[in-house]
Amino acid sequence: MTVLVTGAAGFLGAHLCRRMAAEGHAVVALDVRPRPSPLEVHGVRYVQADLRSPDAWRGELRGADTVFHLASVHLQVNAPESDYRAVNVDAVARLAEESRSAGVRRFVHTSTVGIYGHVQHPPATEDAPRRPTNPYERTKLAGEEALSQAAERLGLDVRILRPAWIYGPGCPRTAKLLRSVRRRRFFFIGSGGNLRHPVYVEDMVDALVLASQAPAGARRDHIIAGPSAMPLRTLVNECATALDVPPPRFTLPRAAALLLGFAAEAGGRLLGRNPSFSRRTLAFFENDNAFDIAAARRDLGYEPRVGFAEGVRRTLADRTWPLDP
């Protein structure tokens, strides 16, 4: 079949495009960025286009069986909320409308567990209270709502996946974490006892494929996470073990971390760059993110296969996306 993938130049998008092409599907890879080298594979046709400009991509939907919508404004800390809304909300509804007009069979939308914010009673299910705390999380929730309304109005078959922290080769945040641990520059903020629930990228790709194949009538929204949640300190220690370095011990007081975040964000605005540390980083050290994936197991047949220690080993061994650029 023919599939269209938005956000194809991103971490998850590149992995999904390679998987679909390897399985013999024709892939239209859509992204605002230049074509990355991992997508220079047979069966992938790359289209550089901005989702905010429908005339640039509308025609690419013709003949597509499935749309995998992964594109978003995400890591751009200093972007105005209007930019988040334009891509994460308005463009989602427009893409859904154009997909229905083009006869697309299934629309698979990638959201985030960030819409739940701090999980007060882990593990959270799909019906847990929504508590988004930043522009990304707020607009991803609004994007889900806009898509659901469009799906009902248009009769479009939609599936929404909410992944936990996706990691693996090619992920900038994974590489940043591993480099900081390897160089012994990683520090904790707080005890490191908060729960994280990582999912290896190939398990996430499995979930996307399964969502595209799920029978009509199944539940529309699913949380996707790895085999188990773990305390942050355990997660970081697993990274240190894989890198054969001592586990980090230093802890930065929260007040100092907030000041560092303010300073880094201000510096990023002046230089026109995304800061390497921000106040949003605090959520990684403070929020509990642990989830119940029973619904995905039941409805999609999803079963995560890669534990975190194995996933880190695979990341370090993969030379397609080197840890150091």
C-alpha positions, 0 to 999 in steps of 0.5 A: 500500500501507499502511506504518507508520513508527516514529520518524516525527518524526525526521530520517530518518522525516520524509523517508521519510514524505513520500516514501511519501505522495508516491508514493501510499501510505497512511502511518501515522507513529508517534512519541513526540513531537508531530507535526512540521510537515513531516509535515502532508502528505496521506496521512500519519496521525500517531499519538503513541505510545511503543514501550514501550507496545504497547497504544498502537500494536498496532492500528495494524499492522492492514492494514500491508504494510510496517513501517519501524522507525527509532525509537531512543534515540540522541542522549540522551547522559545517558540510562541504558543501561536506556533504550537497551535498552528501546527499541533492544532490547526494543521491537524484538523486541516490534514484530516479534512484533506485526508478524507477528501482524498479517500484515505482509509485510516488516519493514525495520529501521534499525540503524547502522554504529556497531556496527563501531566504529572500522574498522581495515581500511577499507573495511569490509563487512557481515562486519567485526568488531563493536566497539561502544563506547557504549550506543547502539552496544551496544544497536543490535547487541543489537537486531539480534540480538533481531530476527534471533532473532524473525524466525527464530522467527516466520517474519517477513521482515526486512531490516536496513540499517546506514547511515553518517552520514546528513546533509541538511535537517532533520538536527540534527547537520548543522545544528550542523556547518554553523552552527559552520563558518559562525560560525567556531566549529568546531575539530578534535580531531586531524589531521582525517585520519580517514575519514567516509562520509556518505550524503545523506538522499534516498539513504538513503530510496532504500535503505529503499524498495529494501529493502522491495521486495527479493525474498525470499531476498536477503541480510538485512543491508546497509551503506548509505553515500554515493558515497565516503568522505573525510577529515574535514578534506575534509568540513569544508572542503566545508562551508566552501566551500558557506558561503563562509567560510574553512575551520577551522584551530584544533585542540583537544588531545585532553586538553582535549576530554575535559575539555570533554566531561566538563564538558558532560555534567555540565552537561547532567545538572544542567540536564536537557538533552542536552549539545552536546558529549560524549566520544562526540563524539570518535568523529567526529574519531577513528574511521575510517568507510569502507565497501564498499557492493557488497552493497547494490548487488548485492542491492538495486540501491542506487546513491547519487546525491548526492555530499557537496558537492552534498548540502550545497548542497541542504541549504542551499537547502532552506527546509522545514527552515531551518538556523537554527530 
